[in-house]
Amino acid sequence: MSERRSYPPGVPCWVDLSAPDTQGAAGFYGALFGWRAGFEAEPEAHGYGLFHLRGKKVAGIGPVFHEDLPAGWHSYVAVADLGEALQKAASAGGRVALPQTQVMHAGRMAGLRDRENAFLPLWQAEQHQGCELVNEPGAFTWSELLTRDPAAAHEFYSAVFGWTPGGDAYYTRWQVDEKAVGGMLPMPVDVPAEVPPHWVVYFAVDDVEQAVAKVKELGGGQMSPFIDSPAGRLSVVHDPWHAEFAVISGVQEHH
């Protein structure tokens, strides 16, 4: 079932895009995934908008509003208590990147950086629980950490979220209550040293080749070759403003 009304703690629950050109990005993703964008009228929303697919919320979009929140896609992990999660992150060797912030009546957000400085936002839900549609073409389906120190990441994320590692020696499948919630793999050796460890957001598509061709047609680009993974055929791409994301033909039942 791809419709969701809530998320347990420790599960990625929401994705959004920090974009230097929100209107342009809305047009790009609308053409790529069939999303409809609507922007909040209230001044306190600071230009934030929502993407919908089949009338369901699938992602958010907003301007780059903080120097420690890089432009690009971000996946939020649901937590029951932001303060406790940030305290655990600090105790595990991370740091607070964004302090707790009330987002109107939707909920509370904060951001952490792990031991390698990879950024990950957190969400404590109130009226807004997260993505209402996942794990189907055009919707969020997976989050994956690219890291140069998998051992440190194992310790950090297990301490903060209680994630348990599954998978094999190369690819980690993070689990909550024995259900996969995300992945991790070593940073590929051909990635330039200046590229920091980071999380990648995956969207499901019917046909990866067609999706990548559409990305290019709309002014984006392909960052990786086509990869046939156990989860499905995939490729990493970027939009015209160089926000990175991945498209995959397999659906990851991780919520």
C-alpha positions in Angstrom: 0.0 0.0 0.0 1.5 3.3 -1.0 -0.7 5.8 0.9 0.5 6.8 4.3 -1.1 8.7 7.2 1.7 8.5 9.8 5.3 7.3 10.3 6.9 5.6 13.3 10.0 7.2 14.9 13.2 6.4 13.0 11.5 6.2 9.5 12.2 8.7 6.7 8.9 10.5 6.4 9.3 13.6 4.2 11.4 14.9 1.4 11.9 18.5 0.2 13.9 20.5 -2.1 15.8 23.7 -1.2 15.9 25.5 -4.6 17.5 28.7 -5.8 14.6 29.1 -8.2 11.4 27.6 -6.8 9.2 28.5 -9.7 11.6 27.0 -12.2 12.1 23.9 -10.1 8.3 23.5 -9.8 8.1 23.5 -13.6 10.9 21.0 -13.9 9.5 18.4 -11.5 6.0 18.9 -12.7 7.1 17.9 -16.2 9.3 15.1 -14.9 7.0 13.4 -12.4 3.6 14.9 -13.1 3.6 16.8 -9.8 1.4 19.8 -9.1 2.9 22.6 -7.0 1.1 24.9 -4.7 2.8 27.6 -2.6 1.7 28.7 0.8 0.2 32.2 0.9 1.1 33.0 4.6 4.1 35.2 5.0 5.4 32.9 7.8 5.6 30.1 5.2 8.6 31.9 3.7 7.8 30.8 0.2 7.5 27.1 1.0 5.3 25.0 -1.2 4.0 21.5 -1.6 4.1 19.0 -4.5 1.0 16.8 -5.0 0.5 13.6 -7.1 -3.0 12.3 -7.5 -4.0 14.8 -4.9 -1.6 13.5 -2.2 1.4 15.3 -0.7 4.6 13.8 -2.1 7.3 16.4 -1.4 8.0 20.0 -0.4 9.9 22.9 -2.1 11.3 26.1 -0.7 14.0 28.7 -1.1 17.5 28.1 0.3 16.8 29.9 3.6 19.8 29.0 5.8 23.5 28.8 5.1 23.7 25.4 6.8 20.9 23.9 4.7 22.5 23.2 1.3 20.5 23.5 -1.9 19.3 20.1 -3.0 17.0 17.3 -1.9 16.7 16.3 1.8 14.9 13.4 3.5 13.5 14.0 7.0 13.5 11.3 9.6 10.5 11.1 11.9 11.3 11.5 15.6 9.0 11.5 18.7 11.2 14.1 20.5 13.5 16.5 18.7 15.4 17.5 21.8 16.2 13.9 22.7 17.3 13.1 19.2 19.6 16.1 19.0 21.0 15.2 22.4 21.7 11.7 21.2 23.3 13.0 18.0 25.6 15.3 20.0 26.6 12.5 22.4 27.4 10.2 19.4 29.8 12.8 17.9 27.5 14.8 15.7 26.3 18.3 16.0 23.2 20.4 15.7 23.1 22.1 12.2 19.7 23.7 12.5 18.1 24.3 15.9 14.5 23.3 16.7 12.0 25.4 14.7 8.2 25.5 14.9 6.8 25.2 11.3 3.4 26.9 11.8 0.9 24.1 12.8 2.6 21.4 10.7 5.2 20.3 13.2 8.8 21.0 14.4 12.0 20.5 12.5 15.7 20.5 13.3 18.8 19.4 11.4 21.8 17.4 12.5 25.2 16.6 11.0 26.8 13.3 11.6 30.4 12.6 12.3 31.4 13.1 8.7 29.3 16.3 8.4 26.5 14.7 6.3 23.3 16.7 6.8 20.1 15.1 7.8 16.9 17.0 8.9 14.5 15.6 11.5 10.7 16.0 11.8 8.4 15.9 14.9 5.0 15.8 13.4 1.9 17.7 14.4 -0.7 18.4 11.6 1.7 17.4 8.9 2.8 13.7 9.2 4.9 13.5 6.0 4.5 12.1 2.5 1.0 10.9 1.9 2.1 8.8 -1.1 5.3 6.7 -1.3 6.7 3.7 -3.1 5.1 4.2 -6.4 6.1 5.9 -9.7 6.6 9.6 -9.1 6.9 9.3 -5.3 9.7 9.0 -2.8 10.9 5.5 -2.3 14.4 5.4 -0.6 17.1 7.3 1.2 20.8 6.4 0.9 23.9 7.7 2.7 27.2 7.9 0.7 30.0 7.9 3.3 33.7 7.5 3.5 33.5 6.0 7.0 30.8 3.3 7.2 32.0 2.1 10.6 31.5 5.6 12.1 28.1 5.9 10.4 27.0 2.5 11.8 27.8 3.7 15.4 26.2 7.2 14.9 22.9 6.3 13.3 22.4 3.3 15.6 22.9 5.5 18.6 20.6 8.3 17.4 17.7 6.4 15.8 18.2 2.8 17.0 18.7 1.7 13.5 20.1 -1.9 13.1 22.3 -2.7 10.1 21.4 -5.4 7.6 22.5 -6.2 4.1 26.1 -7.3 3.4 29.7 -6.1 3.9 29.3 -3.5 1.1 25.8 -2.3 1.2 23.9 -1.6 4.5 20.2 -1.7 4.7 19.2 0.3 7.8 16.3 -1.4 9.7 13.6 -0.4 12.2 11.7 -3.3 13.7 13.3 -5.5 11.0 11.9 -3.3 8.2 14.3 -1.5 5.9 14.2 2.3 6.1 17.3 3.4 4.2 20.6 2.4 2.8 24.3 3.2 3.1 27.3 2.4 0.9 30.9 3.6 0.7 31.5 6.7 -1.4 32.6 5.5 -4.9 36.3 5.9 -5.5 35.7 8.1 -8.6 33.8 10.7 -6.6 36.0 13.8 -6.2 37.5 14.3 -2.7 35.7 17.7 -2.3 32.3 16.1 -2.5 31.2 15.6 1.1 29.4 12.6 2.5 25.7 13.1 1.9 22.2 11.5 1.7 20.6 10.8 -1.7 16.8 10.8 -2.2 15.4 8.2 -4.6 12.1 8.5 -6.6 10.4 5.5 -8.2 9.8 5.6 -12.0 8.3 3.2 -14.5 11.2 3.4 -16.8 14.7 4.6 -15.8 15.9 5.3 -19.3 12.9 7.4 -20.2 13.1 9.3 -16.9 16.8 10.1 -17.5 16.1 11.2 -21.1 13.3 13.5 -19.7 15.7 14.9 -17.1 18.2 15.8 -19.9 15.4 17.2 -22.1 14.3 19.5 -19.3 17.9 20.9 -18.7 19.2 18.5 -16.1 21.9 15.9 -16.4 23.0 12.3 -15.6 25.6 11.8 -12.9 26.0 8.1 -12.9 25.7 5.3 -15.5 22.6 3.1 -15.4 23.1 0.6 -12.6 21.3 -2.8 -12.3 21.1 -3.2 -8.5 19.2 -6.0 -6.6 16.5 -3.4 -5.9 16.1 -2.3 -9.5 17.6 -0.4 -12.4 18.7 3.1 -11.3 20.7 6.2 -12.1 21.7 9.4 -10.2 20.8 12.6 -12.0 20.6 16.3 -11.2 18.1 19.1 -12.1 19.1 22.3 -13.9 20.2 23.8 -10.6 22.4 20.8 -9.8 20.2 19.3 -7.1 21.1 15.6 -7.0 18.5 12.8 -6.8 18.1 9.3 -8.0 15.5 7.5 -10.1 14.9 3.7 -9.7 12.6 1.3 -11.5 12.2 -0.9 -8.4 9.9 0.1 -5.5 11.4 -0.1 -2.1 8.8 -1.1 0.5 10.5 0.6 3.4 7.8 2.5 5.2 
